[in-house]
Amino acid sequence: MLGKQIRTFEANEIIFLEGQAGDCAYLIESGRVLVFLMKDGVEVPLKVLGKGEIFGEMSMIDASPRSASCRTLSEVRLATVTKEQLLDRIQSTDPIVRLLMRALLDRLRLQNDGIRGKSTSDSVVHNTKLESETQEALDRLDLENRIARALDAKEFVPYYQPIYDLNSQEVVGCEALIRWNTSDGKVIPPMAFIDILEESPLILDVGQHMIECCFRDLVRMQNDLDLDSDFFISVNVSGRQFADPSFVRNLERARNETQIPARRLKLEVTERIMTEGPQAIQTLQACRALGYKMAIDDFGTGFSSLQYLASMPLHDLKVDRSFVNQMMTLERSLSIVKTLIYLANALNLNLIAEGIETRDQLELLNKMGVQMGQGFYFSKPVPYDDFINLFLPAALPQAA
């Protein structure tokens, strides 16, 4: 712990007393500490703590007074944990985890009250912040349960946004984007559920469902249209999916059921996959070895590093829509696009521009050498049948 503060205590020395405000917690580096309550003037031991254990954290988590007292049983060396250090980590956790943590704290406090002979009704405290966090956790649980039911009901479907060759303006592929169409006809926008889905274990099942849909729909497209053999579908794959040891096996099982060549399914990832550990990188490499193509999405919008481009087995680099939207008016955005083009060319990567909305953007990107693009200028993401209609000559954008 860089810059940690160390406190030392002699044997039989009070560290803090019940009822005091909690300004820090302690991590025991050496020695033993007794946690106790006072009842009718008599010390009631609760637990003896030793090296590597933490104590004093309860009052900081829920801003309550110390619920017990602590004293040393021997000479003790303690590293302090500040409120900022602890609360910053707690606030970054899942709200459901925070709810479970508070439930455990409440039970411990009630247990201590029982030892003292204190009425549990005296412990009820109105805390607006805690009530808000509890509601957030309950809302999240409700949404996760709804997502699980929606998966069973096959309410998650891919919408397809065509990807065009910017020179010929022919459709060369498409990106599959998840949509939630409820059984009662409602459409839940991705922004309402995608973040929670990606942080939930449900992303593994929902992600596999989307991959299976893409393979099946690619077979349908091949039957409905005279597609070029290089036509591809891109599907977004989360870092959590790549970190799943069974991902490649499930991916290949879905592909073998349709006999689609691996090169026709493009797996889109973000640089955040690098934070998922070695299993995710091994999975990337295994997919590349099997013939799947890889694209990095949102590059330059997160914690980007050129190391990612050098170490990841990529085929495509996608220019984020935020840069495309602003490149006509902001010189910095245009400079970033030019830099990405240079990098892609130097690393022998294809470029796909997202978020093309105007002909001026299209012509500039084409002039700068961007090979492919997608965006509302061509089409928004649409259901399968509407996507098929895009191949009709009247539906294709006409060159000026």
C-alpha positions as CSV (number, residue, x, y, z in Angstrom):
1,M,0.0,0.0,0.0
2,L,1.9,3.1,-1.3
3,G,2.1,5.9,1.3
4,K,0.3,3.8,3.9
5,Q,0.2,5.2,7.5
6,I,1.4,2.9,10.2
7,R,0.2,3.0,13.8
8,T,1.7,0.9,16.7
9,F,0.0,0.1,20.0
10,E,1.3,-1.5,23.1
11,A,-0.5,-4.5,24.7
12,N,-3.8,-3.9,26.3
13,E,-4.3,-0.5,24.6
14,I,-7.7,0.8,23.4
15,I,-7.8,1.4,19.6
16,F,-11.3,2.8,19.6
17,L,-14.5,2.6,21.6
18,E,-18.1,1.7,20.8
19,G,-20.1,4.8,19.8
20,Q,-17.2,6.8,18.4
21,A,-17.2,8.1,14.8
22,G,-15.4,5.9,12.4
23,D,-12.7,7.9,10.5
24,C,-10.6,4.9,9.3
25,A,-10.3,1.2,9.3
26,Y,-7.2,-0.9,10.2
27,L,-5.3,-3.7,8.6
28,I,-3.3,-5.8,11.1
29,E,0.3,-6.2,10.0
30,S,1.3,-7.9,13.2
31,G,-0.1,-8.7,16.7
32,R,-3.6,-9.6,17.9
33,V,-6.7,-7.4,18.5
34,L,-9.8,-8.1,20.6
35,V,-13.2,-6.9,19.4
36,F,-15.6,-6.6,22.3
37,L,-18.8,-5.1,23.7
38,M,-19.5,-3.7,27.1
39,K,-22.7,-4.9,28.9
40,D,-23.4,-3.9,32.5
41,G,-19.8,-2.8,32.9
42,V,-18.5,-6.2,31.8
43,E,-16.4,-6.9,28.7
44,V,-18.1,-9.3,26.3
45,P,-15.6,-10.7,23.7
46,L,-16.8,-11.0,20.1
47,K,-13.7,-12.0,18.2
48,V,-9.9,-12.1,18.2
49,L,-8.3,-10.9,15.0
50,G,-4.8,-11.5,13.8
51,K,-2.3,-10.6,10.9
52,G,-4.0,-9.9,7.6
53,E,-7.4,-9.1,9.0
54,I,-9.3,-5.8,8.7
55,F,-11.5,-4.2,11.3
56,G,-13.2,-0.9,11.9
57,E,-14.7,-0.8,8.4
58,M,-18.4,-1.1,9.4
59,S,-18.9,2.5,10.6
60,M,-17.4,3.9,7.4
61,I,-19.5,1.8,5.0
62,D,-22.8,3.1,6.4
63,A,-21.7,6.2,8.3
64,S,-22.8,4.8,11.7
65,P,-21.0,5.1,15.0
66,R,-18.6,2.3,16.0
67,S,-20.7,-0.7,16.9
68,A,-18.0,-2.3,19.1
69,S,-14.8,-1.6,20.9
70,C,-11.3,-2.8,20.0
71,R,-8.2,-3.2,22.1
72,T,-4.8,-4.9,21.7
73,L,-3.9,-8.2,23.2
74,S,-0.2,-7.8,22.3
75,E,2.0,-5.2,20.7
76,V,0.2,-4.4,17.4
77,R,1.3,-2.8,14.2
78,L,-1.7,-1.5,12.1
79,A,-1.9,0.0,8.6
80,T,-4.7,2.5,8.3
81,V,-7.3,2.4,5.6
82,T,-8.9,5.8,5.0
83,K,-12.5,6.5,4.4
84,E,-11.7,7.7,0.9
85,Q,-9.7,4.5,0.1
86,L,-12.5,2.2,1.3
87,L,-15.6,4.1,0.0
88,D,-14.1,4.6,-3.5
89,R,-13.8,0.9,-3.9
90,I,-17.2,0.2,-2.5
91,Q,-18.9,2.7,-4.7
92,S,-17.3,1.1,-7.8
93,T,-18.9,-2.2,-7.0
94,D,-22.2,-3.6,-8.3
95,P,-25.2,-2.0,-6.4
96,I,-26.4,-5.5,-5.6
97,V,-23.1,-6.3,-3.9
98,R,-23.5,-3.1,-1.9
99,L,-27.0,-4.1,-0.9
100,L,-25.8,-7.5,0.3
101,M,-22.9,-5.8,2.2
102,R,-25.4,-3.5,4.0
103,A,-27.6,-6.5,4.8
104,L,-24.7,-8.2,6.5
105,L,-23.8,-5.1,8.4
106,D,-27.4,-4.7,9.6
107,R,-27.4,-8.3,10.9
108,L,-24.1,-7.8,12.7
109,R,-25.4,-4.7,14.4
110,L,-28.7,-6.4,15.4
111,Q,-26.7,-9.3,16.8
112,N,-24.6,-6.8,18.8
113,D,-27.8,-5.1,20.0
114,G,-29.1,-8.4,21.1
115,I,-26.0,-9.0,23.2
116,R,-26.4,-5.7,24.9
117,G,-30.1,-6.3,25.5
118,K,-31.0,-3.3,23.3
119,S,-34.4,-3.2,21.4
120,T,-34.0,-3.7,17.7
121,S,-36.5,-0.9,17.1
122,D,-33.9,1.5,18.5
123,S,-31.6,0.6,15.6
124,V,-33.9,1.8,12.8
125,V,-32.3,4.9,11.2
126,H,-33.8,6.8,8.2
127,N,-31.1,7.3,5.6
128,T,-32.1,8.7,2.3
129,K,-28.9,7.8,0.5
130,L,-29.1,4.2,1.7
131,E,-32.8,4.0,0.6
132,S,-31.7,5.4,-2.9
133,E,-28.9,2.8,-3.2
134,T,-31.3,0.0,-2.1
135,Q,-33.8,1.0,-4.8
136,E,-31.0,1.1,-7.4
137,A,-30.1,-2.5,-6.4
138,L,-33.7,-3.6,-6.5
139,D,-34.2,-2.0,-9.9
140,R,-31.1,-3.7,-11.2
141,L,-32.2,-7.1,-9.9
142,D,-35.6,-6.6,-11.5
143,L,-34.0,-5.7,-14.9
144,E,-31.7,-8.8,-14.7
145,N,-34.7,-11.0,-14.0
146,R,-36.6,-9.4,-17.0
147,I,-33.5,-10.0,-19.2
148,A,-33.5,-13.7,-18.2
149,R,-37.2,-14.1,-19.0
150,A,-36.7,-12.2,-22.3
151,L,-33.9,-14.6,-23.3
152,D,-36.2,-17.6,-22.6
153,A,-38.9,-15.9,-24.7
154,K,-36.5,-15.1,-27.5
155,E,-37.2,-11.4,-27.3
156,F,-33.6,-10.5,-28.1
157,V,-33.2,-10.2,-31.9
158,P,-30.4,-8.9,-34.2
159,Y,-31.1,-5.8,-36.3
160,Y,-28.7,-5.4,-39.2
161,Q,-26.9,-2.3,-40.3
162,P,-25.4,-2.6,-43.8
163,I,-21.7,-2.0,-44.3
164,Y,-20.8,-0.5,-47.7
165,D,-17.7,-0.4,-49.8
166,L,-17.3,3.4,-49.9
167,N,-15.8,3.3,-53.4
168,S,-18.4,1.1,-55.2
169,Q,-21.2,1.8,-52.6
170,E,-22.1,-1.9,-52.7
171,V,-23.1,-3.7,-49.5
172,V,-20.3,-6.0,-48.5
173,G,-21.5,-7.0,-45.0
174,C,-23.5,-5.9,-42.0
175,E,-23.2,-5.4,-38.3
176,A,-25.6,-7.3,-36.0
177,L,-26.9,-5.0,-33.2
178,I,-29.0,-6.4,-30.4
179,R,-32.6,-5.2,-29.9
180,W,-35.1,-6.1,-27.3
181,N,-38.6,-6.5,-28.7
182,T,-41.0,-7.5,-25.9
183,S,-43.8,-9.9,-26.4
184,D,-46.4,-7.1,-25.9
185,G,-44.9,-5.1,-28.8
186,K,-42.7,-2.7,-26.9
187,V,-39.1,-1.9,-28.0
188,I,-36.6,-1.4,-25.2
189,P,-33.7,0.7,-26.4
190,P,-30.2,-0.8,-25.9
191,M,-29.1,2.1,-23.7
192,A,-31.7,1.0,-21.2
193,F,-30.2,-2.5,-20.7
194,I,-26.9,-3.0,-22.5
195,D,-24.5,-1.8,-19.7
196,I,-26.2,-3.9,-17.1
197,L,-26.3,-6.9,-19.4
198,E,-22.6,-6.7,-20.1
199,E,-21.9,-6.6,-16.4
200,S,-24.1,-9.6,-15.7
201,P,-23.4,-13.3,-16.2
202,L,-26.4,-13.2,-18.5
203,I,-24.1,-11.7,-21.2
204,L,-22.7,-15.2,-21.9
205,D,-26.1,-16.7,-22.8
206,V,-27.4,-13.6,-24.6
207,G,-24.2,-13.2,-26.5
208,Q,-24.3,-16.9,-27.6
209,H,-27.9,-16.4,-28.6
210,M,-26.9,-13.5,-30.8
211,I,-24.0,-15.5,-32.4
212,E,-26.4,-18.4,-33.2
213,C,-28.9,-15.9,-34.8
214,C,-26.1,-14.4,-36.9
215,F,-25.1,-17.8,-38.3
216,R,-28.7,-18.8,-39.0
217,D,-29.5,-15.5,-40.7
218,L,-26.4,-15.6,-42.8
219,V,-27.7,-18.9,-44.2
220,R,-31.0,-17.3,-44.9
221,M,-29.3,-14.3,-46.6
222,Q,-27.4,-16.7,-48.8
223,N,-30.6,-18.4,-49.8
224,D,-32.6,-15.2,-50.3
225,L,-29.8,-13.2,-52.1
226,D,-27.0,-13.9,-54.5
227,L,-24.3,-12.9,-52.0
228,D,-20.6,-12.6,-52.7
229,S,-18.7,-15.3,-50.9
230,D,-16.9,-12.6,-48.9
231,F,-20.1,-11.1,-47.4
232,F,-19.8,-11.1,-43.6
233,I,-21.7,-10.4,-40.5
234,S,-20.0,-8.5,-37.6
235,V,-21.2,-9.3,-34.1
236,N,-20.1,-7.5,-30.9
237,V,-18.5,-9.8,-28.4
238,S,-17.8,-8.6,-24.8
239,G,-14.6,-9.2,-22.9
240,R,-16.5,-11.3,-20.5
241,Q,-17.5,-13.7,-23.3
242,F,-13.9,-14.0,-24.5
243,A,-12.8,-14.7,-20.9
244,D,-15.2,-17.6,-20.8
245,P,-13.2,-20.9,-21.3
246,S,-16.2,-22.4,-23.2
247,F,-16.6,-19.5,-25.7
248,V,-14.6,-21.1,-28.6
249,R,-16.4,-24.5,-28.2
250,N,-19.8,-22.8,-28.2
251,L,-18.9,-20.6,-31.1
252,E,-17.7,-23.6,-33.2
253,R,-20.8,-25.6,-32.3
254,A,-23.0,-22.8,-33.6
255,R,-20.9,-22.5,-36.8
256,N,-20.8,-26.3,-37.4
257,E,-24.6,-26.4,-37.3
258,T,-24.8,-24.1,-40.3
259,Q,-21.5,-24.9,-42.1
260,I,-20.7,-21.2,-42.6
261,P,-17.0,-20.5,-43.1
262,A,-15.5,-18.9,-40.0
263,R,-14.1,-16.0,-42.1
264,R,-17.7,-14.8,-42.7
265,L,-18.4,-14.0,-39.0
266,K,-16.4,-11.0,-37.8
267,L,-16.0,-10.7,-34.0
268,E,-16.0,-7.1,-32.9
269,V,-14.2,-6.3,-29.6
270,T,-13.1,-3.1,-27.8
271,E,-9.7,-2.5,-26.2
272,R,-11.3,-3.2,-22.8
273,I,-10.9,-6.9,-23.6
274,M,-7.2,-6.4,-22.5
275,T,-8.4,-6.0,-18.9
276,E,-10.1,-9.4,-18.9
277,G,-6.8,-11.2,-18.4
278,P,-4.8,-13.9,-20.4
279,Q,-7.8,-16.2,-21.0
280,A,-9.4,-13.5,-23.2
281,I,-6.3,-13.0,-25.2
282,Q,-5.8,-16.7,-25.7
283,T,-9.4,-16.9,-26.9
284,L,-8.8,-14.1,-29.4
285,Q,-5.8,-16.0,-30.7
286,A,-7.7,-19.3,-30.9
287,C,-10.5,-17.6,-32.9
288,R,-8.0,-16.1,-35.3
289,A,-6.4,-19.5,-35.8
290,L,-9.8,-21.0,-36.7
291,G,-10.3,-18.3,-39.4
292,Y,-12.6,-15.8,-37.7
293,K,-11.9,-12.2,-38.5
294,M,-11.5,-9.6,-35.8
295,A,-12.3,-5.9,-35.6
296,I,-11.6,-3.5,-32.8
297,D,-14.5,-1.1,-32.1
298,D,-14.5,2.3,-30.3
299,F,-10.7,2.5,-30.7
300,G,-9.5,5.9,-29.4
301,T,-12.6,6.5,-27.2
302,G,-11.5,4.6,-24.0
303,F,-8.2,3.7,-22.4
304,S,-6.5,3.2,-25.7
305,S,-2.9,2.1,-26.2
306,L,-1.0,1.4,-29.4
307,Q,0.1,-1.8,-27.6
308,Y,-3.4,-3.1,-28.2
309,L,-3.0,-2.7,-32.0
310,A,0.3,-4.4,-31.9
311,S,-0.7,-7.4,-29.7
312,M,-4.2,-8.2,-30.7
313,P,-4.8,-10.4,-33.8
314,L,-6.9,-7.9,-35.7
315,H,-8.1,-7.5,-39.3
316,D,-10.2,-4.3,-39.1
317,L,-10.1,-1.0,-37.2
318,K,-13.4,0.8,-36.8
319,V,-13.3,4.6,-36.8
320,D,-15.7,5.7,-34.0
321,R,-18.8,7.7,-34.9
322,S,-17.8,10.5,-32.6
323,F,-14.8,11.3,-34.8
324,V,-16.7,10.9,-38.0
325,N,-19.5,13.2,-36.8
326,Q,-17.1,16.0,-35.9
327,M,-14.4,15.7,-38.5
328,M,-16.2,18.2,-40.8
329,T,-16.2,21.0,-38.2
330,L,-13.4,20.1,-35.7
331,E,-9.8,20.0,-37.0
332,R,-8.8,17.8,-34.1
333,S,-11.3,15.1,-34.9
334,L,-10.2,15.2,-38.6
335,S,-6.6,14.9,-37.4
336,I,-7.6,11.8,-35.3
337,V,-9.3,10.2,-38.3
338,K,-6.2,10.9,-40.5
339,T,-4.0,9.3,-37.8
340,L,-6.2,6.2,-37.6
341,I,-6.0,5.9,-41.3
342,Y,-2.2,6.1,-41.2
343,L,-2.0,3.5,-38.4
344,A,-4.4,1.1,-40.2
345,N,-2.4,1.3,-43.4
346,A,0.9,0.8,-41.5
347,L,-0.4,-2.2,-39.7
348,N,-2.2,-3.6,-42.8
349,L,-5.7,-3.3,-41.2
350,N,-8.9,-2.6,-43.0
351,L,-10.8,0.6,-42.0
352,I,-14.5,0.8,-41.3
353,A,-16.0,4.2,-40.5
354,E,-19.1,4.3,-38.3
355,G,-21.8,6.9,-38.1
356,I,-21.7,8.2,-41.6
357,E,-24.7,10.6,-41.9
358,T,-24.0,12.9,-44.9
359,R,-22.6,12.6,-48.4
360,D,-19.9,15.1,-47.5
361,Q,-18.7,12.7,-44.8
362,L,-18.8,9.8,-47.2
363,E,-16.9,11.6,-49.9
364,L,-14.2,12.9,-47.5
365,L,-13.7,9.4,-46.0
366,N,-13.5,7.8,-49.4
367,K,-11.0,10.5,-50.6
368,M,-8.8,9.8,-47.5
369,G,-8.8,6.1,-48.3
370,V,-11.3,4.6,-45.8
371,Q,-12.4,1.3,-47.4
372,M,-15.8,0.7,-45.8
373,G,-18.4,2.5,-43.8
374,Q,-21.8,2.3,-42.2
375,G,-24.3,4.8,-40.8
376,F,-27.7,6.5,-41.2
377,Y,-26.7,7.9,-44.6
378,F,-27.1,4.4,-45.8
379,S,-29.5,2.8,-43.3
380,K,-30.3,2.6,-39.6
381,P,-30.1,-0.9,-38.1
382,V,-33.2,-2.8,-39.4
383,P,-34.9,-6.2,-38.9
384,Y,-34.0,-9.1,-41.2
385,D,-36.8,-8.6,-43.8
386,D,-36.0,-4.8,-44.1
387,F,-32.3,-5.6,-44.5
388,I,-33.1,-7.9,-47.4
389,N,-35.0,-5.1,-49.1
390,L,-31.9,-2.9,-49.0
391,F,-30.5,-5.0,-51.8
392,L,-33.2,-3.9,-54.1
393,P,-31.7,-1.3,-56.6
394,A,-34.1,1.4,-55.6
395,A,-33.0,1.1,-52.0
396,L,-29.3,1.7,-52.6
397,P,-27.8,5.2,-52.3
398,Q,-27.1,6.6,-55.7
399,A,-23.8,8.2,-56.5
400,A,-23.9,11.9,-57.2
